[in-house]
Amino acid sequence: MMRPLSWLGIVRMGLVQTGLGSIVVLTTSTLNRVMVVELALPAMLPGALVAIHYALQVFRPAWGHGSDRGARRTPWIIGGMAVLALGGFLAAVATAWMSTQPLFGVALAIVAFCLIGGGVGAAGTSLLVLLAKRTDERRRAAAATIVWVMMIAGFIVTTGFAGHLLDPFSPARLVAVSGGVSLIAMLLTVVGVWGIEGKAASAAAVAKQAADKGSFRAAFKEVWAEPQARRFAIFVFVSMLAYSAQDLILEPFAGTVFGFTPGETTKLSSVQHGGTLIGMALVPLIGALFPRSRGNLQIWTVGGCIASAIALLGLSTAAMVGPSWPLRETVFLLGVTNGAYAVAAIGSMMELVTAGGEKREGVRMGLWGAAQAIAFGIGGFVGTLASDVARFILTSPALSYASVFAAEAGLFIASAAMAVWVHRAQIRSAKSGGQVVDLSNAAVAGG
């Protein structure tokens, strides 16, 4: 049996998340803003494109099943990242093409975002399964926090440097920056996973392929029949729907209402991701400093959702007040509150992935990843659609953004109520003799 990963090995695997986040943040933030502001296209266009990339991730359970049968995660991680890198570069090319040939540009963008969705799903699912399997049980939650923080770090570094490199803006400059980011992400991935599985995994892969001849449908039914996995999938969907609804309208909002340039709105995203990084770090830090008051999943998710609602109400107020409002501080607060919630959910996911046995880790992680992706796709599209509809009805851009942010705050409150419902269901299952993993310290346990 292979030795568990050291902290250095965990950080190495986090490099994959850094590269993944670097490519994704350019497609969901910078390209979105360029389409809406510079090219004056409807906000629904980038919303629909991002929804396509999330829709493709509904196949995450199938990709997880494929890596389960082969017992080799590395080919799925490297191959998925290669597809993602190509998709990210083509998305930038497509955006630049829209300025001269809109129809051809949109057609290429559809292809590019399909590649992005497939790449993220294949690489991300296998990465989290490999991390859970190769990490000591006492370190899993801390490992999840580390790799997710490294992804946010990729957001921050990419948006920060890209913000400087994109001014003065030009389509050619956009393509060049995107190509450079894709190449760096691919290099980080190879460095991150090289030799992690080792030769022992190859022999295990051959044995597992011979033993596991079950179909994906049977594997999925087996996982969905697990009450714990099913409830957690529903929770992930509802909470991530709330988490993602503002993602695609924040930069266009800053450009339209506050007059920010493309570089400035990209830097604003960096501010938000910096807040998310701090929020994620606070959860394990508070757990380490005050071990007797460690927060459980319910406390961190409910508190994070309610605090996120307050931050979104601040953005709603900012739309009405205008440039005198401290926008960057409000966006930073939103990042902190989102980060505290997210790390609790991620830590729980790492704890639960092997709860139903080792045979279906990929399918189980794929199910939760698909729930998250579907929620993100719906949330992003609904956010942009609501923005367009509100602007049509209310005529004032500021008033339309204010109403959408307020509605998203209400969605976070509903998500907090769902978190309470899930927690109570776990308690009832435990009292009736069901086998439930204790999530009380899932987000802050560390080793």
C-alpha positions as a Markdown table, in Angstrom:
| # | Residue | x | y | z |
|---|---|---|---|---|
| 1 | Met | 0.0 | 0.0 | 0.0 |
| 2 | Met | 1.4 | 3.4 | -1.0 |
| 3 | Arg | 2.2 | 5.9 | 1.8 |
| 4 | Pro | -0.2 | 8.8 | 2.2 |
| 5 | Leu | 0.7 | 12.1 | 0.6 |
| 6 | Ser | 3.0 | 14.5 | 2.5 |
| 7 | Trp | 2.0 | 18.1 | 2.9 |
| 8 | Leu | 4.3 | 18.9 | 0.0 |
| 9 | Gly | 2.5 | 16.3 | -2.1 |
| 10 | Ile | -0.8 | 17.8 | -1.3 |
| 11 | Val | 0.5 | 21.2 | -2.4 |
| 12 | Arg | 1.8 | 19.7 | -5.6 |
| 13 | Met | -1.7 | 18.4 | -6.4 |
| 14 | Gly | -3.0 | 21.9 | -5.6 |
| 15 | Leu | -1.0 | 23.2 | -8.6 |
| 16 | Val | -3.6 | 21.4 | -10.8 |
| 17 | Gln | -6.4 | 23.4 | -9.2 |
| 18 | Thr | -4.3 | 26.6 | -9.6 |
| 19 | Gly | -4.0 | 26.0 | -13.3 |
| 20 | Leu | -7.7 | 25.0 | -13.6 |
| 21 | Gly | -8.8 | 28.1 | -11.9 |
| 22 | Ser | -6.5 | 30.4 | -14.0 |
| 23 | Ile | -8.2 | 29.3 | -17.2 |
| 24 | Val | -11.7 | 29.3 | -15.9 |
| 25 | Val | -11.5 | 32.7 | -14.3 |
| 26 | Leu | -10.6 | 34.3 | -17.7 |
| 27 | Thr | -13.6 | 32.7 | -19.4 |
| 28 | Thr | -16.2 | 33.5 | -16.7 |
| 29 | Ser | -15.0 | 36.9 | -15.8 |
| 30 | Thr | -12.9 | 38.7 | -18.4 |
| 31 | Leu | -14.4 | 37.3 | -21.6 |
| 32 | Asn | -17.9 | 37.9 | -20.1 |
| 33 | Arg | -17.1 | 41.5 | -19.4 |
| 34 | Val | -15.6 | 42.0 | -22.9 |
| 35 | Met | -18.7 | 40.6 | -24.6 |
| 36 | Val | -21.1 | 42.7 | -22.6 |
| 37 | Val | -19.3 | 46.0 | -22.4 |
| 38 | Glu | -16.7 | 46.3 | -25.2 |
| 39 | Leu | -18.8 | 44.4 | -27.8 |
| 40 | Ala | -22.2 | 45.6 | -26.5 |
| 41 | Leu | -23.7 | 42.1 | -26.7 |
| 42 | Pro | -26.6 | 40.9 | -24.5 |
| 43 | Ala | -25.5 | 39.6 | -21.1 |
| 44 | Met | -27.5 | 36.5 | -22.0 |
| 45 | Leu | -24.8 | 35.4 | -24.5 |
| 46 | Pro | -21.9 | 34.9 | -22.0 |
| 47 | Gly | -24.5 | 33.5 | -19.6 |
| 48 | Ala | -25.6 | 30.9 | -22.1 |
| 49 | Leu | -22.0 | 30.0 | -23.0 |
| 50 | Val | -21.1 | 29.5 | -19.4 |
| 51 | Ala | -24.3 | 27.5 | -18.9 |
| 52 | Ile | -23.1 | 25.2 | -21.8 |
| 53 | His | -19.8 | 24.6 | -20.1 |
| 54 | Tyr | -21.6 | 23.7 | -16.9 |
| 55 | Ala | -24.2 | 21.6 | -18.7 |
| 56 | Leu | -21.4 | 19.4 | -20.1 |
| 57 | Gln | -20.4 | 18.6 | -16.6 |
| 58 | Val | -23.6 | 16.6 | -16.0 |
| 59 | Phe | -21.4 | 13.8 | -17.4 |
| 60 | Arg | -19.1 | 14.0 | -14.4 |
| 61 | Pro | -20.5 | 10.8 | -12.8 |
| 62 | Ala | -19.7 | 8.9 | -16.1 |
| 63 | Trp | -16.2 | 10.2 | -16.2 |
| 64 | Gly | -15.8 | 9.3 | -12.5 |
| 65 | His | -17.0 | 5.8 | -13.3 |
| 66 | Gly | -14.4 | 5.6 | -16.1 |
| 67 | Ser | -11.6 | 6.4 | -13.7 |
| 68 | Asp | -13.1 | 4.0 | -11.1 |
| 69 | Arg | -12.9 | 1.1 | -13.6 |
| 70 | Gly | -9.4 | 1.9 | -14.6 |
| 71 | Ala | -8.2 | 2.8 | -11.1 |
| 72 | Arg | -5.9 | 5.4 | -12.8 |
| 73 | Arg | -6.8 | 9.1 | -12.2 |
| 74 | Thr | -3.6 | 10.7 | -13.7 |
| 75 | Pro | -4.6 | 10.2 | -17.4 |
| 76 | Trp | -8.0 | 11.7 | -16.8 |
| 77 | Ile | -6.4 | 14.7 | -15.0 |
| 78 | Ile | -3.8 | 15.5 | -17.6 |
| 79 | Gly | -6.1 | 14.7 | -20.5 |
| 80 | Gly | -8.8 | 16.8 | -19.0 |
| 81 | Met | -6.5 | 19.8 | -18.5 |
| 82 | Ala | -5.3 | 19.6 | -22.1 |
| 83 | Val | -8.9 | 19.8 | -23.3 |
| 84 | Leu | -9.6 | 22.7 | -20.9 |
| 85 | Ala | -6.5 | 24.6 | -22.0 |
| 86 | Leu | -7.5 | 24.3 | -25.7 |
| 87 | Gly | -11.0 | 25.4 | -24.9 |
| 88 | Gly | -9.8 | 28.4 | -22.9 |
| 89 | Phe | -7.6 | 29.6 | -25.8 |
| 90 | Leu | -10.3 | 29.0 | -28.4 |
| 91 | Ala | -12.8 | 31.0 | -26.2 |
| 92 | Ala | -10.5 | 34.0 | -26.4 |
| 93 | Val | -10.1 | 33.6 | -30.1 |
| 94 | Ala | -13.9 | 33.4 | -30.5 |
| 95 | Thr | -14.4 | 36.5 | -28.4 |
| 96 | Ala | -11.9 | 38.5 | -30.5 |
| 97 | Trp | -13.6 | 37.2 | -33.7 |
| 98 | Met | -17.0 | 38.4 | -32.5 |
| 99 | Ser | -15.9 | 42.0 | -33.0 |
| 100 | Thr | -15.7 | 41.4 | -36.8 |
| 101 | Gln | -17.7 | 38.2 | -37.5 |
| 102 | Pro | -20.3 | 37.8 | -34.7 |
| 103 | Leu | -22.0 | 34.7 | -36.0 |
| 104 | Phe | -18.7 | 32.8 | -36.6 |
| 105 | Gly | -17.4 | 34.0 | -33.3 |
| 106 | Val | -20.4 | 32.7 | -31.4 |
| 107 | Ala | -20.2 | 29.4 | -33.2 |
| 108 | Leu | -16.6 | 28.9 | -32.3 |
| 109 | Ala | -17.4 | 30.0 | -28.7 |
| 110 | Ile | -19.9 | 27.3 | -28.4 |
| 111 | Val | -17.3 | 24.7 | -29.4 |
| 112 | Ala | -14.8 | 26.3 | -27.0 |
| 113 | Phe | -17.1 | 26.2 | -24.0 |
| 114 | Cys | -18.0 | 22.6 | -24.7 |
| 115 | Leu | -14.3 | 21.8 | -24.5 |
| 116 | Ile | -14.0 | 23.8 | -21.3 |
| 117 | Gly | -16.9 | 21.9 | -19.7 |
| 118 | Gly | -15.5 | 18.6 | -20.6 |
| 119 | Gly | -12.0 | 19.4 | -19.5 |
| 120 | Val | -13.0 | 20.8 | -16.1 |
| 121 | Gly | -15.3 | 17.8 | -15.4 |
| 122 | Ala | -12.8 | 15.1 | -16.4 |
| 123 | Ala | -9.8 | 16.7 | -14.6 |
| 124 | Gly | -11.6 | 18.1 | -11.6 |
| 125 | Thr | -13.5 | 14.9 | -10.7 |
| 126 | Ser | -10.5 | 12.6 | -10.9 |
| 127 | Leu | -8.3 | 15.1 | -9.1 |
| 128 | Leu | -10.5 | 15.3 | -6.0 |
| 129 | Val | -10.9 | 11.5 | -5.9 |
| 130 | Leu | -7.1 | 11.0 | -6.2 |
| 131 | Leu | -6.6 | 13.6 | -3.4 |
| 132 | Ala | -9.1 | 11.9 | -1.1 |
| 133 | Lys | -7.6 | 8.4 | -1.7 |
| 134 | Arg | -3.9 | 9.4 | -1.3 |
| 135 | Thr | -4.4 | 11.7 | 1.7 |
| 136 | Asp | -4.5 | 10.4 | 5.3 |
| 137 | Glu | -8.0 | 10.5 | 6.7 |
| 138 | Arg | -7.0 | 13.0 | 9.4 |
| 139 | Arg | -5.6 | 15.4 | 6.7 |
| 140 | Arg | -8.4 | 15.2 | 4.1 |
| 141 | Ala | -10.4 | 18.3 | 5.2 |
| 142 | Ala | -7.2 | 20.3 | 5.5 |
| 143 | Ala | -6.0 | 19.0 | 2.1 |
| 144 | Ala | -9.3 | 20.1 | 0.5 |
| 145 | Thr | -8.8 | 23.6 | 2.0 |
| 146 | Ile | -5.3 | 23.8 | 0.7 |
| 147 | Val | -6.1 | 22.8 | -2.9 |
| 148 | Trp | -9.1 | 25.0 | -3.0 |
| 149 | Val | -7.2 | 28.0 | -1.6 |
| 150 | Met | -4.6 | 27.3 | -4.3 |
| 151 | Met | -7.3 | 27.5 | -6.9 |
| 152 | Ile | -8.4 | 30.9 | -5.5 |
| 153 | Ala | -4.8 | 31.9 | -5.6 |
| 154 | Gly | -4.8 | 31.1 | -9.3 |
| 155 | Phe | -7.9 | 33.3 | -9.6 |
| 156 | Ile | -6.1 | 36.2 | -7.8 |
| 157 | Val | -2.8 | 35.9 | -9.7 |
| 158 | Thr | -4.4 | 35.5 | -13.1 |
| 159 | Thr | -6.9 | 38.3 | -12.7 |
| 160 | Gly | -4.2 | 40.6 | -11.2 |
| 161 | Phe | -1.6 | 40.1 | -13.9 |
| 162 | Ala | -4.2 | 39.8 | -16.7 |
| 163 | Gly | -5.7 | 43.1 | -15.5 |
| 164 | His | -2.4 | 44.8 | -16.1 |
| 165 | Leu | -1.6 | 43.1 | -19.4 |
| 166 | Leu | -5.0 | 43.8 | -20.9 |
| 167 | Asp | -4.8 | 47.6 | -20.6 |
| 168 | Pro | -4.9 | 49.2 | -23.1 |
| 169 | Phe | -7.4 | 46.6 | -24.4 |
| 170 | Ser | -7.2 | 45.0 | -27.8 |
| 171 | Pro | -8.6 | 41.6 | -29.1 |
| 172 | Ala | -5.1 | 40.5 | -30.0 |
| 173 | Arg | -3.8 | 41.2 | -26.5 |
| 174 | Leu | -6.7 | 39.2 | -25.1 |
| 175 | Val | -5.8 | 36.2 | -27.3 |
| 176 | Ala | -2.1 | 36.4 | -26.3 |
| 177 | Val | -2.9 | 36.6 | -22.6 |
| 178 | Ser | -5.3 | 33.6 | -22.8 |
| 179 | Gly | -2.8 | 31.5 | -24.7 |
| 180 | Gly | -0.1 | 32.2 | -22.1 |
| 181 | Val | -2.4 | 31.2 | -19.2 |
| 182 | Ser | -3.3 | 28.0 | -20.9 |
| 183 | Leu | 0.3 | 27.0 | -21.4 |
| 184 | Ile | 1.2 | 27.7 | -17.8 |
| 185 | Ala | -1.8 | 25.8 | -16.5 |
| 186 | Met | -0.8 | 22.7 | -18.6 |
| 187 | Leu | 2.8 | 22.9 | -17.2 |
| 188 | Leu | 1.5 | 23.2 | -13.6 |
| 189 | Thr | -0.7 | 20.1 | -14.1 |
| 190 | Val | 2.1 | 17.9 | -15.3 |
| 191 | Val | 4.3 | 19.0 | -12.4 |
| 192 | Gly | 1.4 | 18.5 | -9.9 |
| 193 | Val | 0.5 | 14.9 | -10.7 |
| 194 | Trp | 3.7 | 13.4 | -12.1 |
| 195 | Gly | 4.5 | 10.3 | -10.1 |
| 196 | Ile | 1.7 | 10.8 | -7.6 |
| 197 | Glu | 0.0 | 7.4 | -8.3 |
| 198 | Gly | 3.2 | 5.5 | -8.9 |
| 199 | Lys | 3.8 | 2.1 | -10.4 |
| 200 | Ala | 1.7 | 0.3 | -7.8 |
| 201 | Ala | -1.4 | 1.9 | -9.2 |
| 202 | Ser | -0.8 | 0.4 | -12.6 |
| 203 | Ala | -1.0 | -3.1 | -11.3 |
| 204 | Ala | -4.1 | -2.2 | -9.3 |
| 205 | Ala | -5.7 | -0.7 | -12.4 |
| 206 | Val | -5.3 | -4.0 | -14.3 |
| 207 | Ala | -6.8 | -6.0 | -11.5 |
| 208 | Lys | -9.7 | -3.6 | -11.1 |
| 209 | Gln | -10.5 | -3.5 | -14.8 |
| 210 | Ala | -10.8 | -7.3 | -14.7 |
| 211 | Ala | -13.0 | -7.3 | -11.6 |
| 212 | Asp | -15.3 | -4.4 | -12.3 |
| 213 | Lys | -17.4 | -5.0 | -15.4 |
| 214 | Gly | -20.5 | -3.2 | -14.1 |
| 215 | Ser | -22.3 | -0.6 | -16.3 |
| 216 | Phe | -22.3 | 3.1 | -15.4 |
| 217 | Arg | -26.1 | 2.9 | -15.0 |
| 218 | Ala | -25.8 | 0.3 | -12.3 |
| 219 | Ala | -23.0 | 2.2 | -10.6 |
| 220 | Phe | -25.0 | 5.4 | -10.6 |
| 221 | Lys | -28.1 | 3.7 | -9.2 |
| 222 | Glu | -26.0 | 2.2 | -6.5 |
| 223 | Val | -24.7 | 5.6 | -5.4 |
| 224 | Trp | -28.0 | 7.4 | -5.8 |
| 225 | Ala | -29.6 | 4.8 | -3.5 |
| 226 | Glu | -27.2 | 5.9 | -0.7 |
| 227 | Pro | -29.3 | 8.4 | 1.4 |
| 228 | Gln | -26.2 | 10.2 | 2.6 |
| 229 | Ala | -24.9 | 10.8 | -1.0 |
| 230 | Arg | -28.3 | 11.8 | -2.3 |
| 231 | Arg | -29.0 | 14.3 | 0.5 |
| 232 | Phe | -25.6 | 15.9 | 0.1 |
| 233 | Ala | -26.1 | 16.2 | -3.7 |
| 234 | Ile | -29.4 | 18.1 | -3.1 |
| 235 | Phe | -27.6 | 20.4 | -0.6 |
| 236 | Val | -24.8 | 21.1 | -3.0 |
| 237 | Phe | -27.2 | 22.0 | -5.8 |
| 238 | Val | -29.3 | 24.4 | -3.7 |
| 239 | Ser | -26.3 | 26.1 | -2.0 |
| 240 | Met | -24.2 | 26.4 | -5.1 |
| 241 | Leu | -27.2 | 27.9 | -7.0 |
| 242 | Ala | -27.2 | 30.7 | -4.4 |
| 243 | Tyr | -23.3 | 31.0 | -4.6 |
| 244 | Ser | -23.1 | 31.4 | -8.3 |
| 245 | Ala | -26.0 | 33.7 | -9.2 |
| 246 | Gln | -24.0 | 36.9 | -9.0 |
| 247 | Asp | -20.9 | 35.5 | -10.7 |
| 248 | Leu | -21.5 | 36.7 | -14.3 |
| 249 | Ile | -23.0 | 40.1 | -13.6 |
| 250 | Leu | -20.5 | 41.6 | -11.1 |
| 251 | Glu | -18.0 | 42.8 | -13.7 |
| 252 | Pro | -20.6 | 44.1 | -16.2 |
| 253 | Phe | -22.2 | 45.9 | -13.2 |
| 254 | Ala | -18.9 | 47.6 | -12.2 |
| 255 | Gly | -18.3 | 48.6 | -15.9 |
| 256 | Thr | -21.9 | 49.9 | -16.5 |
| 257 | Val | -22.7 | 51.6 | -13.2 |
| 258 | Phe | -19.2 | 52.6 | -11.9 |
| 259 | Gly | -17.5 | 53.1 | -15.2 |
| 260 | Phe | -14.7 | 50.7 | -14.6 |
| 261 | Thr | -12.3 | 49.7 | -17.5 |
| 262 | Pro | -11.7 | 46.0 | -18.4 |
| 263 | Gly | -8.5 | 46.0 | -16.4 |
| 264 | Glu | -10.3 | 47.6 | -13.4 |
| 265 | Thr | -13.1 | 45.1 | -13.4 |
| 266 | Thr | -10.7 | 42.2 | -13.7 |
| 267 | Lys | -8.9 | 43.6 | -10.7 |
| 268 | Leu | -12.2 | 43.8 | -8.9 |
| 269 | Ser | -12.6 | 40.1 | -9.4 |
| 270 | Ser | -9.2 | 39.7 | -7.9 |
| 271 | Val | -10.4 | 41.6 | -4.8 |
| 272 | Gln | -13.4 | 39.3 | -4.5 |
| 273 | His | -11.2 | 36.2 | -4.8 |
| 274 | Gly | -8.8 | 37.6 | -2.3 |
| 275 | Gly | -11.7 | 37.8 | 0.1 |
| 276 | Thr | -12.7 | 34.3 | -0.7 |
| 277 | Leu | -9.2 | 33.1 | 0.1 |
| 278 | Ile | -9.3 | 34.8 | 3.5 |
| 279 | Gly | -12.7 | 33.4 | 4.2 |
| 280 | Met | -11.6 | 29.9 | 3.5 |
| 281 | Ala | -8.5 | 30.3 | 5.6 |
| 282 | Leu | -10.5 | 31.6 | 8.6 |
| 283 | Val | -12.5 | 28.3 | 9.0 |
| 284 | Pro | -9.6 | 26.0 | 9.8 |
| 285 | Leu | -7.7 | 28.8 | 11.6 |
| 286 | Ile | -10.6 | 29.4 | 14.0 |
| 287 | Gly | -11.0 | 25.6 | 14.5 |
| 288 | Ala | -7.3 | 25.4 | 15.4 |
| 289 | Leu | -7.3 | 28.4 | 17.7 |
| 290 | Phe | -10.5 | 27.5 | 19.5 |
| 291 | Pro | -10.8 | 23.6 | 19.3 |
| 292 | Arg | -13.7 | 23.5 | 21.8 |
| 293 | Ser | -15.8 | 25.8 | 19.6 |
| 294 | Arg | -15.2 | 24.2 | 16.3 |
| 295 | Gly | -18.0 | 25.1 | 13.9 |
| 296 | Asn | -19.9 | 22.3 | 12.2 |
| 297 | Leu | -21.3 | 22.3 | 8.6 |
| 298 | Gln | -24.5 | 23.8 | 9.7 |
| 299 | Ile | -22.9 | 26.8 | 11.5 |
| 300 | Trp | -20.5 | 27.6 | 8.7 |
| 301 | Thr | -22.9 | 27.2 | 5.8 |
| 302 | Val | -25.9 | 28.9 | 7.5 |
| 303 | Gly | -23.7 | 31.8 | 8.8 |
| 304 | Gly | -21.9 | 32.1 | 5.5 |
| 305 | Cys | -25.1 | 32.2 | 3.5 |
| 306 | Ile | -26.7 | 34.8 | 5.7 |
| 307 | Ala | -23.5 | 36.9 | 5.7 |
| 308 | Ser | -23.4 | 36.6 | 1.9 |
| 309 | Ala | -27.0 | 37.8 | 1.7 |
| 310 | Ile | -26.0 | 40.9 | 3.7 |
| 311 | Ala | -23.0 | 41.5 | 1.3 |
| 312 | Leu | -25.3 | 41.2 | -1.7 |
| 313 | Leu | -27.7 | 43.7 | -0.1 |
| 314 | Gly | -24.7 | 46.0 | 0.1 |
| 315 | Leu | -24.1 | 45.6 | -3.6 |
| 316 | Ser | -27.8 | 46.4 | -4.2 |
| 317 | Thr | -27.4 | 49.6 | -2.3 |
| 318 | Ala | -24.2 | 50.4 | -4.2 |
| 319 | Ala | -26.1 | 50.2 | -7.5 |
| 320 | Met | -28.5 | 52.9 | -6.2 |
| 321 | Val | -25.9 | 55.1 | -4.4 |
| 322 | Gly | -23.3 | 55.0 | -7.2 |
| 323 | Pro | -19.6 | 55.8 | -7.3 |
| 324 | Ser | -19.5 | 57.2 | -3.7 |
| 325 | Trp | -20.3 | 53.7 | -2.3 |
| 326 | Pro | -17.2 | 51.6 | -1.2 |
| 327 | Leu | -17.6 | 49.0 | -4.0 |
| 328 | Arg | -14.3 | 47.2 | -3.5 |
| 329 | Glu | -14.9 | 46.8 | 0.2 |
| 330 | Thr | -18.3 | 45.4 | -0.4 |
| 331 | Val | -17.0 | 42.9 | -3.0 |
| 332 | Phe | -14.3 | 41.9 | -0.6 |
| 333 | Leu | -16.8 | 41.2 | 2.1 |
| 334 | Leu | -18.8 | 39.1 | -0.3 |
| 335 | Gly | -15.7 | 37.0 | -1.1 |
| 336 | Val | -15.0 | 36.4 | 2.6 |
| 337 | Thr | -18.5 | 35.2 | 3.4 |
| 338 | Asn | -18.6 | 33.0 | 0.3 |
| 339 | Gly | -15.2 | 31.5 | 1.2 |
| 340 | Ala | -16.3 | 30.5 | 4.7 |
| 341 | Tyr | -19.3 | 28.7 | 3.3 |
| 342 | Ala | -17.5 | 27.1 | 0.5 |
| 343 | Val | -14.7 | 25.5 | 2.5 |
| 344 | Ala | -17.2 | 23.9 | 4.8 |
| 345 | Ala | -18.9 | 22.2 | 1.9 |
| 346 | Ile | -15.6 | 21.2 | 0.3 |
| 347 | Gly | -14.3 | 19.7 | 3.6 |
| 348 | Ser | -17.5 | 17.7 | 4.0 |
| 349 | Met | -17.3 | 16.4 | 0.4 |
| 350 | Met | -13.8 | 15.1 | 1.0 |
| 351 | Glu | -14.9 | 13.4 | 4.2 |
| 352 | Leu | -17.9 | 11.8 | 2.6 |
| 353 | Val | -16.4 | 10.5 | -0.7 |
| 354 | Thr | -15.4 | 7.2 | 0.7 |
| 355 | Ala | -18.2 | 6.9 | 3.2 |
| 356 | Gly | -20.1 | 4.4 | 1.0 |
| 357 | Gly | -17.0 | 2.3 | 0.2 |
| 358 | Glu | -14.0 | 2.6 | -2.1 |
| 359 | Lys | -15.7 | 1.0 | -5.1 |
| 360 | Arg | -17.6 | 4.1 | -6.3 |
| 361 | Glu | -15.6 | 7.1 | -5.2 |
| 362 | Gly | -15.5 | 8.5 | -8.7 |
| 363 | Val | -19.2 | 8.2 | -9.3 |
| 364 | Arg | -20.0 | 9.7 | -5.9 |
| 365 | Met | -17.6 | 12.7 | -6.4 |
| 366 | Gly | -19.0 | 13.0 | -10.0 |
| 367 | Leu | -22.6 | 13.2 | -8.7 |
| 368 | Trp | -21.7 | 16.0 | -6.3 |
| 369 | Gly | -19.6 | 17.7 | -9.0 |
| 370 | Ala | -22.5 | 17.5 | -11.4 |
| 371 | Ala | -24.9 | 18.9 | -8.9 |
| 372 | Gln | -22.5 | 21.8 | -8.4 |
| 373 | Ala | -22.0 | 22.4 | -12.1 |
| 374 | Ile | -25.7 | 22.3 | -12.9 |
| 375 | Ala | -26.3 | 24.8 | -10.1 |
| 376 | Phe | -23.6 | 27.1 | -11.4 |
| 377 | Gly | -24.9 | 26.8 | -14.9 |
| 378 | Ile | -28.4 | 27.7 | -13.9 |
| 379 | Gly | -27.3 | 30.3 | -11.5 |
| 380 | Gly | -25.1 | 32.1 | -14.0 |
| 381 | Phe | -27.6 | 32.1 | -16.7 |
| 382 | Val | -30.5 | 33.1 | -14.5 |
| 383 | Gly | -28.4 | 36.0 | -13.1 |
| 384 | Thr | -27.7 | 37.4 | -16.5 |
| 385 | Leu | -31.2 | 36.7 | -17.8 |
| 386 | Ala | -32.7 | 38.5 | -14.7 |
| 387 | Ser | -30.3 | 41.4 | -15.4 |
| 388 | Asp | -31.5 | 41.8 | -19.0 |
| 389 | Val | -35.2 | 41.4 | -18.1 |
| 390 | Ala | -34.9 | 43.9 | -15.2 |
| 391 | Arg | -33.2 | 46.4 | -17.4 |
| 392 | Phe | -36.0 | 46.0 | -20.0 |
| 393 | Ile | -38.7 | 46.5 | -17.4 |
| 394 | Leu | -37.1 | 49.1 | -15.2 |
| 395 | Thr | -35.1 | 50.9 | -18.0 |
| 396 | Ser | -32.5 | 52.1 | -15.4 |
| 397 | Pro | -29.3 | 49.9 | -15.4 |
| 398 | Ala | -28.6 | 50.8 | -11.8 |
| 399 | Leu | -32.2 | 49.9 | -10.6 |
| 400 | Ser | -32.1 | 46.6 | -12.6 |
| 401 | Tyr | -28.8 | 45.5 | -11.0 |
| 402 | Ala | -30.1 | 46.5 | -7.5 |
| 403 | Ser | -33.2 | 44.4 | -7.9 |
| 404 | Val | -31.2 | 41.4 | -9.1 |
| 405 | Phe | -28.6 | 41.6 | -6.2 |
| 406 | Ala | -31.5 | 41.9 | -3.8 |
| 407 | Ala | -33.2 | 38.8 | -5.3 |
| 408 | Glu | -29.9 | 36.9 | -5.0 |
| 409 | Ala | -29.7 | 37.8 | -1.3 |
| 410 | Gly | -33.1 | 36.2 | -0.8 |
| 411 | Leu | -31.8 | 33.1 | -2.6 |
| 412 | Phe | -29.0 | 32.9 | 0.0 |
| 413 | Ile | -31.5 | 33.0 | 2.8 |
| 414 | Ala | -33.4 | 30.1 | 1.2 |
| 415 | Ser | -30.1 | 28.3 | 0.9 |
| 416 | Ala | -29.4 | 28.8 | 4.7 |
| 417 | Ala | -32.8 | 27.2 | 5.4 |
| 418 | Met | -31.9 | 24.2 | 3.2 |
| 419 | Ala | -28.7 | 23.7 | 5.1 |
| 420 | Val | -30.7 | 23.5 | 8.4 |
| 421 | Trp | -33.0 | 21.0 | 6.7 |
| 422 | Val | -30.1 | 18.8 | 5.6 |
| 423 | His | -28.5 | 18.9 | 9.1 |
| 424 | Arg | -31.8 | 17.8 | 10.7 |
| 425 | Ala | -32.2 | 15.0 | 8.2 |
| 426 | Gln | -28.7 | 13.7 | 9.2 |
| 427 | Ile | -29.7 | 13.8 | 12.9 |
| 428 | Arg | -32.9 | 11.9 | 12.2 |
| 429 | Ser | -31.0 | 9.3 | 10.2 |
| 430 | Ala | -28.5 | 8.9 | 13.0 |
| 431 | Lys | -31.2 | 8.4 | 15.6 |
| 432 | Ser | -32.9 | 5.8 | 13.5 |
| 433 | Gly | -29.7 | 3.8 | 13.2 |
| 434 | Gly | -28.5 | 5.0 | 9.8 |
| 435 | Gln | -24.8 | 5.2 | 9.1 |
| 436 | Val | -24.0 | 8.9 | 8.8 |
| 437 | Val | -20.6 | 10.5 | 8.8 |
| 438 | Asp | -20.2 | 13.1 | 11.5 |
| 439 | Leu | -19.8 | 16.4 | 9.8 |
| 440 | Ser | -19.3 | 18.4 | 13.0 |
| 441 | Asn | -15.7 | 19.1 | 12.4 |
| 442 | Ala | -15.5 | 18.2 | 8.7 |
| 443 | Ala | -14.5 | 21.7 | 7.6 |
| 444 | Val | -12.0 | 22.3 | 10.3 |
| 445 | Ala | -10.4 | 19.0 | 11.0 |
| 446 | Gly | -6.8 | 18.9 | 10.0 |
| 447 | Gly | -4.0 | 16.6 | 11.1 |
